[in-house]
């Protein structure tokens, strides 16, 4: 018979590499919590999962997003156990989590700011220019850009393209604009192997270093609170402004539905005044008639 450790290992084998550490951490806390409270992991009930997800290690209430994250991870584990026949029913199937409303405002660049951002990056070192152009003009996630190796960049092809390791452990070839290809060529020079973007130690650049580069370029043009994810949001919102079909935006950015495009775009559209001003003008036109 397989042990609980075997079951955990089998479950983790199907979790993406980028998520494996956080999944293992939550599950370890769940197993420890069950042991401390005399609960058989393979016979846990829905109420046990809900209580665990709702409190932290110090038994204080947790935030809604933390609760939903824990519920999702524990639910994934028990779904695996049920599907593999280790348990007769899935106790996490009908767990009750908190509802989260609204959209995060996030940060992004306007069209004018995006032009200034790229211009500022162009005047800096070759790596900064290539990195900022790649992020803003392809909508790549930070991890996807940092994961690029020189062999993933095909700047001589028509059209030029790069190979991204997408979130969810799948690879995709994505066409890049000519100026991104040129920036990559300037940055890579004669290099033919290794990571595309390097930190000060000569090893692959970290996300912390990437965030520092992006925010520093943005601050030079007077825009605070810009992160690599802000550039992904900018890619989405400005692509829609440019009239690019959602399916093309989704393909370039690695989205599998337009829902996230709507999510990114809603906060900005809520502030553009189009609905309120349009209705006001409509009402005023009626009075003038």
N, C-alpha and C positions, 0 to 999 in steps of 0.2 A: 504493500500500500504506500501511496505517496504521502510524505509528511507535509505539514503546513509550510515548511520552508520550500519544499518542491513546488507547492501551489503558488507561493509568492513569486518564486523565480519564473515560473511559467507565465504568470500574469505580467511581470515586468518585461519579459521578452517581447511582448507585443506593444509596449509603450515606446514612443519615439525617444530617441537619445536626448533631445533637448528638454524633455519633460521627465525623464526617468528619475533624476535626483529628487525633484520636488515630490513626485508620486511616492517614492520610497520613503521619504521623510514623513509624509502624512500617514502612510500605512504603518510605519514603525510606531508612531505615536498612538495610533488606533490599537495596535496589538498590545502595547504596553498598558494602555488605558483599560482594555478588556482584562488583562491579567491582574491589574490592581483592583478591579471591581468584581473579580470572580466570574467573569463572563466567558463562556466557551465561544471562541471566534466563529466556529462553524455552526453555532446555534444562536447567534445574536439575533435580536429582534429590531424592528424598525425604530422603536423608541430609544434603544441603545445608541443607534447611529445618530439620531437627531440630537440626543443629549451631548454626545461626544463632539459633534460638529459645532454646537452652540456655545461651548466654553473653551477657554484656553487652558494652558498648563497650570495657571494660577487660579483656575476655576472662575475667572471673571468672564462676563459675556463677550463674545467676539463680534466683529463687524459683519455686516451682511455679505459682503463679497468673500470674506474669509470662510464664512459658513457655507456658502454655495460652492466654493472651491473644494472644501473638505468633503461635502456631500457627493460631488461629482467624482472625486477620486475613490472614495470608499464604495460608491455605487458601481464604478468600473470594476473594482476588485470582485464584488459579489456577483456581478453579471457574468464575469469570467468563470467564477466557481460554479454558478448555476448552469451555464452553457456547457461546461466540461463534465457535468454530472457529479461534482463533488458534494453539492448540497441539493436538497429536494425543492427548495423555493428560494427566491431572491428577496431577502429582507429589506433591501434598499430600493425595491421597485417603486414603492409609493411613498418614499420619504417626503416630508413636508419642509421645504426650504423657504427662506424669506424672499419676498418679491422685491426686485430692484427696478425702480422707475427712472425715467429721464435719460438724457444723453450727456456724456462728458463733453465739456466745452473744448478741451484740448487746446493746442496751439498750432498755428499754421502761418504761412507767409501769403500775403496778398500777391497779386500779379506783379506789382511794382517792386515789392520787397523781394520776390523771387528773382527778378532780373538783377537787382542790386546784390543779392546774395551770391549768385553765380559770378557776377563781375568781380566781387571782392575775393572769392575763392580763386578765380583765374589769376589774380595778382599775387597770390601766395605761392607756396611751394607746390610742386607737381603732384605730390600725393594728396594734399588737401583738395586741389582742384579736381582730380580724378574721383576722389571719394564723394565730394559734395555733388558733383554732376551725376554720378551714378545713382546716388540716393534720391535726388530730386527728380531726375528725368526718367527713372524706371519705377520708382515707388518701392524699391527693394527694402526689406526689413534689415535692421542693423546686422543681425546674425547671418543673413544671407550674403550681404556684402563682405563681411569680415571672413566668411567661410570660403571665399573665392581663392583659388590657386591660379597661378599663371596659365596653367594648361586649360583652365576653364574659359579663358578669354580668347575669342576668335575675331580679332579686330581687322584681319585682312579679308575676311569673307564679305560677301555682298548679299544681304546687309550684314554688318558686323553683329556679333551676338556673344552672350556669356551664358554659362551654365550655372544656375543657382540650385543649391540644395534647399528645397522649400520646407516650410514648416509642415510637419506631418510625414517627414522622411520620404519625399519624392523629389526627383530632379526635373528641371524644366529649362529648356533653351529659350532665351528671351532676346529679341532684337534690341539693340541699343542705338541711340542717335549717333550720327557721325562724330559730333563734337565730344561725346563721351568716349568713343573709340580712340579719338586722337589724344584725349587727355590720358587715357590708360596707356597708350603707346609712349607718350612723353614720360610718364611715371615709371613704367617698367624698363624702358631702355633696352639693354641687352639681356636682361634676366629672362631665363627660360623655365624656371621651376621655383617652387616655394610659394608661400602666401603672397597674394597681391598687395595687401596692406600690412605694413610692418610697424611695430612699436619701437620705442627707443632702444630696446635691448636687441633688436634685430629679429625678434620672434613675431608671431601673428599678433596684430593689434587687438587690444581688449576693448570691450564695449565701453568701459569707463573712459578710455582714451578717445574713442570715437565720439562719445558725447561731448567731451571737452573740446574737440576740434570743431564740431558743428556749432556748439553754443558760442564759441569764440568768434567764428566767422559772422554769426548773426549779430553778436554784440557790436562788432565793428561797423555794422550798418544801422545800429541803434535799435535792434529788435531783441528783447530779452526772452527768456524761457523757451527757446527753440531747441528741440532735441532731434535725434535721428528719426523718431517716430513722427515728429512734426512735419518732416519732409515727406514722409509717406502720406500723411493727411493732405499736405499741400499738393502732391501729385494727383491725388484723387479729386480734390475740389476744383483745381484749376483745369484738369483734363475735362471735367464736365462743363466748365465754363467755355472751354474751347470747342465744345460740341462733339467730342470724341465719344463714340458709342460705348455704353457701359460694358459690353462684352469684350471690347478691346482693352479697356482699362482693367477689367478683371483678369484678363489673360496676362497682361504685363505685370500686374501687381501680385498675382498668385492668389486671388480671391475666387472662391467657388460659387458665390452668389452675390447679387447686388445689395444685399442687406447691409453689409459693412460700408459700402459706398454711401448708402443713405444715412447710416449712423454718423459717418465722418462729416457729411454735408449738412446735417440738420442744424447743428448749433450755429454754423456760419449763416445759413439762410434765415434763421430766426432773427439775426441781427441786421440783415440787409434792408429791412423795411419794405420789401417789395409788396407784401400782402397788405399791410396797413396803409401805405401810401397809395397803393392801387385802389383800395376801397375808398379812401378819402377823395381821390380824384374822381372816382365814379359818382360818389354822392354829390360832390360839388358841381359836376357836369349836369346832374339831374336838376339841381337848384337853378343853374344858369338857364336851362331850357325853360 
